[in-house]
Amino acid sequence: MRINLPSKTAISFFCVWVLVWCLGFSTTVQATHIRAGEITAQSDTTLPVANRNPLRYFFKMVQYADVNSAADNPTAILSFGDGTSQEVERADHKKITPDTWRNVYYFEHIYTGGDTYRLVYYEVNRSKNVVNMTQSDQQDFVLTTFITIDVFEPINHTPQLLVPPIDVATSGQLFVHNPGAFDADGDSLAFRLFPSQQNLTDDRDKPQIADVFGFQYPNNFGGTALPNPPGGHLRLPLMPERAN
């Protein structure tokens, strides 16, 4: 999820959603219940305006989890990309479908200067039997968001994703998902597929993010990614013999 906060240009943030399509559902109690998630950012908008700090940011992380798993995340740790991290308690825990929890966490951080930072959230052990990566249950679930802080243009937001990424695919049918992305600042948005990622270290302050081992794009399993009209849906057919 790469987001350049001060610019009014196209923004590529689709890596979060690749996690949705490439992760299977959860079966064990070692945090393999996580289905999807997203991280959004907002610069300091406190009042009065004179008290706003251009280096202060607020973050919201939404995690979607399997109701049928005994695993749970009452707290979450977010790495801020500057060598620090923060652990917070869950702010909201709501069942939004018969099989999906929606967990919400809020973070706040003051950076030391303008720069580009990568925020990272990860949990160990994905679901088993995800076919487009190697030993999926031995690799981490990762969410990332990039922000670029410019103290001369301090008021900006990341895109808001209005449609939860919890669609259920059907074998032999076209899978369509539109995240319902909206940008309050009027920035243009661009989408692209991005490999699922993992963390190569247990260091929460300085995670080492890399592509998961053995990753392949979904269309390498006998399907074809169909051309998309501008602003349209990303469409990936699911082949019956390859559906996870």
C-alpha positions as CSV (number, residue, x, y, z in Angstrom):
1,M,0.0,0.0,0.0
2,R,2.2,2.8,-1.3
3,I,0.8,6.2,-0.5
4,N,2.5,9.6,-1.2
5,L,0.6,11.9,1.1
6,P,1.6,15.3,-0.2
7,S,1.3,14.6,-3.9
8,K,-1.8,14.9,-6.1
9,T,-0.8,12.1,-8.4
10,A,-1.8,8.5,-8.9
11,I,-1.5,6.3,-5.9
12,S,-0.7,2.6,-5.9
13,F,-2.1,0.9,-2.9
14,F,-3.2,-2.4,-4.1
15,C,-0.8,-4.6,-2.2
16,V,-3.1,-4.8,0.7
17,W,-5.8,-6.3,-1.5
18,V,-3.5,-8.9,-2.9
19,L,-3.4,-10.3,0.5
20,V,-7.2,-10.7,0.3
21,W,-7.1,-12.8,-2.8
22,C,-4.0,-14.8,-2.1
23,L,-4.8,-15.8,1.5
24,G,-7.1,-18.7,2.2
25,F,-9.4,-18.9,5.3
26,S,-8.1,-19.8,8.7
27,T,-8.0,-23.2,10.4
28,T,-5.6,-23.1,13.4
29,V,-5.2,-21.0,16.5
30,Q,-1.8,-19.5,15.7
31,A,-3.2,-16.3,14.2
32,T,-4.1,-18.0,11.0
33,H,-7.6,-16.7,11.4
34,I,-6.8,-13.4,9.7
35,R,-8.6,-13.0,6.4
36,A,-7.6,-9.5,5.3
37,G,-6.9,-6.0,6.5
38,E,-5.9,-2.4,5.7
39,I,-4.0,0.5,7.2
40,T,-5.1,4.2,6.7
41,A,-3.3,7.4,7.8
42,Q,-4.3,10.9,8.6
43,S,-2.2,13.9,9.4
44,D,-2.8,16.0,12.6
45,T,-6.2,17.7,12.3
46,T,-6.7,18.7,15.9
47,L,-8.1,22.1,16.8
48,P,-7.1,24.9,17.1
49,V,-5.2,24.8,13.9
50,A,-2.3,26.7,15.4
51,N,-1.6,23.6,17.6
52,R,-1.3,21.1,14.8
53,N,1.9,19.3,14.4
54,P,2.8,18.4,10.8
55,L,4.8,15.4,12.0
56,R,2.0,13.9,14.0
57,Y,-0.1,11.2,12.4
58,F,-3.1,9.1,13.3
59,F,-3.5,5.5,11.9
60,K,-6.4,3.2,11.7
61,M,-5.9,-0.5,11.1
62,V,-8.9,-2.7,10.3
63,Q,-8.4,-6.5,10.5
64,Y,-10.9,-9.1,9.2
65,A,-10.8,-12.4,11.0
66,D,-12.6,-15.8,10.8
67,V,-15.4,-16.2,13.4
68,N,-14.9,-20.0,13.4
69,S,-11.3,-19.8,14.7
70,A,-10.4,-19.8,18.4
71,A,-7.5,-17.5,17.7
72,D,-7.9,-13.8,18.6
73,N,-5.9,-10.5,18.6
74,P,-7.1,-8.3,21.5
75,T,-4.0,-6.2,20.9
76,A,-2.0,-5.3,17.8
77,I,1.5,-3.9,17.1
78,L,2.2,-1.4,14.3
79,S,5.8,-0.6,13.2
80,F,6.0,3.1,12.2
81,G,8.9,2.8,9.7
82,D,11.3,4.9,11.8
83,G,12.7,2.2,14.1
84,T,9.8,2.4,16.6
85,S,6.5,0.5,17.1
86,Q,3.4,0.8,19.3
87,E,1.1,-1.8,20.8
88,V,-2.5,-0.9,21.4
89,E,-5.7,-2.6,22.6
90,R,-8.4,-3.3,20.2
91,A,-11.0,-0.5,19.9
92,D,-13.8,-2.4,18.3
93,H,-14.7,-6.0,17.7
94,K,-17.9,-6.6,15.7
95,K,-19.3,-9.5,13.7
96,I,-20.2,-8.1,10.2
97,T,-21.1,-11.4,8.6
98,P,-21.9,-14.9,10.0
99,D,-18.2,-15.9,9.5
100,T,-16.3,-12.6,9.8
101,W,-15.1,-10.4,12.7
102,R,-14.1,-6.8,12.0
103,N,-11.4,-5.7,14.4
104,V,-10.3,-2.0,14.7
105,Y,-7.1,-0.6,16.2
106,Y,-6.0,3.1,16.5
107,F,-2.4,4.3,16.7
108,E,-0.8,7.7,17.1
109,H,2.8,8.7,16.4
110,I,5.0,11.8,16.1
111,Y,7.9,11.5,13.6
112,T,11.2,13.3,13.9
113,G,11.2,14.8,10.4
114,G,9.8,14.6,6.9
115,D,10.6,11.4,4.9
116,T,9.0,8.3,3.4
117,Y,8.1,5.7,6.0
118,R,6.7,2.2,5.6
119,L,4.2,1.1,8.3
120,V,4.1,-2.7,8.9
121,Y,1.7,-5.0,10.7
122,Y,2.3,-8.7,10.7
123,E,1.1,-11.9,12.3
124,V,2.7,-15.3,12.0
125,N,1.4,-18.3,10.1
126,R,-1.0,-17.8,7.2
127,S,-3.7,-20.3,6.3
128,K,-2.8,-23.7,5.0
129,N,-3.0,-24.9,1.4
130,V,-2.8,-21.5,-0.3
131,V,-1.7,-22.7,-3.8
132,N,0.2,-19.7,-5.1
133,M,2.9,-19.7,-2.5
134,T,5.2,-22.3,-0.8
135,Q,4.1,-23.6,2.6
136,S,1.7,-20.8,3.3
137,D,1.1,-21.7,6.9
138,Q,4.8,-21.2,7.6
139,Q,4.8,-17.6,6.3
140,D,3.6,-14.4,7.8
141,F,0.5,-12.3,7.1
142,V,1.7,-8.7,6.4
143,L,0.0,-5.4,5.8
144,T,2.1,-2.4,4.7
145,T,1.4,1.3,4.0
146,F,3.9,3.8,2.8
147,I,3.5,7.5,3.7
148,T,5.6,10.5,2.6
149,I,5.6,13.4,5.1
150,D,6.0,16.9,3.7
151,V,6.0,19.6,6.5
152,F,5.1,22.2,3.9
153,E,1.9,20.4,2.9
154,P,0.8,18.8,6.2
155,I,-2.9,18.2,5.7
156,N,-3.5,15.0,3.7
157,H,-5.1,11.6,4.1
158,T,-4.7,8.1,2.7
159,P,-7.5,6.7,0.5
160,Q,-10.5,5.2,2.4
161,L,-11.5,1.7,1.4
162,L,-15.3,1.6,1.7
163,V,-16.0,-2.0,0.7
164,P,-14.7,-4.8,3.1
165,P,-12.4,-7.3,1.3
166,I,-14.4,-10.3,2.4
167,D,-15.9,-11.5,-0.9
168,V,-16.3,-15.3,-1.2
169,A,-15.1,-16.7,-4.6
170,T,-16.9,-19.6,-6.3
171,S,-15.1,-22.3,-8.3
172,G,-15.7,-21.8,-12.0
173,Q,-17.1,-18.3,-11.7
174,L,-15.6,-14.9,-12.4
175,F,-14.3,-13.3,-9.2
176,V,-14.9,-9.5,-9.0
177,H,-13.9,-7.2,-6.2
178,N,-14.1,-3.4,-6.1
179,P,-12.6,-1.9,-2.8
180,G,-14.7,1.2,-3.2
181,A,-11.7,3.5,-2.8
182,F,-12.3,7.1,-2.0
183,D,-9.8,9.9,-1.4
184,A,-11.0,12.9,0.6
185,D,-8.3,15.2,-0.9
186,G,-9.3,14.4,-4.4
187,D,-6.1,12.6,-5.3
188,S,-6.3,10.2,-8.2
189,L,-6.0,6.5,-7.4
190,A,-4.3,3.7,-9.4
191,F,-4.5,-0.1,-8.7
192,R,-2.0,-2.8,-9.4
193,L,-1.4,-6.4,-8.3
194,F,1.4,-6.8,-5.8
195,P,3.0,-10.0,-4.4
196,S,2.0,-11.2,-1.0
197,Q,4.6,-10.4,1.6
198,Q,6.2,-11.8,4.8
199,N,8.4,-10.6,7.6
200,L,11.9,-12.2,7.8
201,T,12.6,-11.2,11.3
202,D,10.8,-11.1,14.7
203,D,12.0,-7.5,15.3
204,R,8.8,-5.4,15.5
205,D,10.7,-2.1,15.3
206,K,12.7,-3.0,12.2
207,P,10.8,-5.6,10.2
208,Q,12.4,-7.0,7.1
209,I,9.7,-7.3,4.5
210,A,10.1,-9.5,1.4
211,D,7.8,-11.4,-1.0
212,V,6.6,-14.7,0.3
213,F,8.5,-17.7,-0.8
214,G,7.2,-19.3,-4.1
215,F,4.7,-16.6,-4.9
216,Q,2.9,-16.8,-8.2
217,Y,0.2,-14.5,-9.5
218,P,-3.3,-16.1,-9.6
219,N,-3.5,-16.1,-13.4
220,N,-0.5,-18.5,-13.5
221,F,-2.8,-21.3,-12.5
222,G,-4.7,-21.7,-15.7
223,G,-6.8,-18.5,-15.6
224,T,-6.4,-15.2,-17.4
225,A,-6.5,-11.7,-15.9
226,L,-9.1,-9.9,-18.1
227,P,-8.4,-6.4,-19.4
228,N,-10.0,-3.8,-17.2
229,P,-11.7,-0.5,-18.2
230,P,-10.4,2.7,-16.5
231,G,-12.0,2.8,-13.0
232,G,-13.4,-0.7,-13.4
233,H,-13.1,-3.9,-11.4
234,L,-10.1,-6.2,-11.2
235,R,-11.3,-9.5,-12.6
236,L,-9.6,-12.9,-12.1
237,P,-11.4,-16.1,-13.3
238,L,-11.0,-19.0,-10.9
239,M,-10.4,-22.4,-12.6
240,P,-12.3,-25.3,-10.9
241,E,-9.3,-27.5,-10.6
242,R,-7.2,-24.7,-9.1
243,A,-9.6,-23.0,-6.7
244,N,-8.5,-22.9,-3.1
